[in-house]
Amino acid sequence: MSSLMNPNEEDAFELVDLASSDGDSVSNLSYVEVHNEEKSELEQNEEIDRGSTQASAVAVAKRAAAPAAEAVLHDQMAVADNINKKPQDGDRQLSVEAGIKSEKKGTKLPAPRLIRVELNDDETDCGIGIFKSVYFYVETVKKGSAAYRAGVPVAARIYFVNGVATKGLKTAGVVDLLIAAGNCIELLILQDPDGLYEELGIPVSLVLPNIVRGATPRTVLTYKIPLERRTATAEYGFSTSMLDSTLVSSVDANGAEYRAGLRERMRIAAVDDLIILENIGYRKVKKILKEQPISSTLWIIPKREKTPKGERTNYSILPLYLTWLVVYITALTDMYNGLIISPQVLQKAIGWPIPIWFLHASIAISVVSIVSFKVFPRIVFVKTLYNFIWLCYLIGSLSAGPIVLVPIVFRAISVACDVLSYKKFMRTKKDLAPLYAEARVLKKAIAENEKKTKMNDFKSFP
């Protein structure tokens, strides 16, 4: 084998011809003998030795390369390299770095595609339906969706989502990856119905040279925005929603946060090391932000969401001016029932005693409603139940005369509004469920990032 390390030019071409042919070692030896007929006996012996060495090299090449029926390597340098390498069982020595040019029955290998799916601000999902048999495949692509615009094909196998391999994951894990990707999703897909890659033993990865690539999206799971204040008492240049405390409702266009990339309808995931996953209340989030130092870091989910309709109407089915009117008249009727109509008259009409605290509570709730002009989501159910009981009391007091008709009408309107508002609140809560799933994925990513940071700090410690 040492005689092949430095062959002359003629021997090199002779070696390539032998490696790429289908003849056996006997024909190669006969070729060498005919070629050296007129040489001396010593030279013939040397050539025979060289020919036997070449024959063994050809045998090595045949074991190392794929069978001719499966694939033919067109790169001659790759063949020469395979001859010099010691083959292993099952190793086809395919030259991936030289470009995948392998063929099977005249069919070229299909190229994997790296597709970037970008969601608009008003989109909540990419429009891909996933199907899993043994691997993950694109089952459906919604027409007009972000995936449809990006050209994601149906029946393509999904190998990577934003650099994370889908192999070994469950369906929920892949869905979480798509949700956590935010507005930019990078998919490595491949349409290989004949299974050429698996048959040739070529692993599909992000380093294959024949990948049709697009632009690389930003890393979503480590999206950070620096928070800067001039003094510890200064306010930040953004505010959060009163109904959904983790949702950014407004950003000062001249502030540092806006220049750093913070926009309306982005969702706060954490402030420094403090993770905010759920709606913990507007005032508490505001307090957390105030307690942070002058320089801190805001972790956000870049997906910009639609402004909830409940923010415009405060979870009410009525416009704001009608909500004012109903609340105001209902409060007046409560005061009328509690102050003008005596409890004794109501008790005589209904037939059972009315606790005086119930009337006082009615007045108090009405006054609070006038002051706040909104239905807080946390007390919607309690307020609805209270109004229904109060309506039953009024209906039972009809024998007291027409004096109770006006309170009954407005209390009935109030109960109807509360019931519909509660249904609207529950529907909005259901719509926010995917966002909480997104926050859980982000929490895990933040924890892993903190763990890596601590490990790096520990390693760098002298």
C-alpha angles and dihedrals in degrees: 000000000000091000089065096057094079108022122168121248095266092050091048093057090043089053094051091049090052093048094050097046129086097223121118128244093266093063090048091053092048089051090055093047093051091045091054100041096119097045128101122272092253092051090047090055090050092049091048089052090048091048092052089050090051090049091054089048090053090051089052090050092051092052093045100046126066117266114273091243091058107037141347120208110224096190109093093194090056089054091051090049091050090052092055092046123083106243125229129209111275094004109129095187092220113185100236094161092056090057126276103272097150118136135199116201089337094309119125121222113263114246119241115237128222103207124189114210114197121192123211120233092258095050123095100186139023095240099242123138113205126212125189126199106143093326134020118271136179103254101176138005116203113232112249093014127127091261090050091053091047091053100245106174125223118248093024117139116241113223104165136017112198091335096312116118116234093207110115095013127120123236091258090054093054091047090051089052091053092048094047092050090077118195095344121059123178115200128187105204135170134195104207108148093165093053093232095155094054093043092051092043096241113149114219108232141148092264099062109125095220096061114127098227135199133187118306113244122226119270105263102186093062098042107146133174121196117233117211130181130180092222136009090252097049120109125242120247095248141054136207131230118272091219097041107030096192094055118092106232101180140006127199106244090213096046130105091242091060091050089050091057105266113145138175119281093025114133125236114228102172144349109220104310095340110100118210110197107157141030098283094167136283096255094049092052090048089051091050091052092049092050093056119100123258091269119041141137128253117207112205141177103235096212108115110216133202115267104257113248088227089069091064096047102025091240090304124131090217130075115261097259092051090048089055091050096049093046092047096049092043090053091050091051090050090052089046091053094046100042109025102032106058119229088237092062091050091046091051092048097046098038099229131073121269114215111238090223089063091062091045091050089050091055092045094051091047092051091049089050091053092048097046099033091203142087109237111220094226094060100035094103094046092049092049092051092047093051091049092053091047090051090053090053091052094048089051090054095059089111087068088074139252090315090090098048095089094051090047093053096049093040089053090052090049092050092050091050092048093050093050091044091053091051089050091050092052091049091051090049089054090051090054093054094091089053091057089051087052090052092052091054090048091049090056091048092050091050091051091048091051090049092052091047092052091048091051091048090050092050092048092049109110 
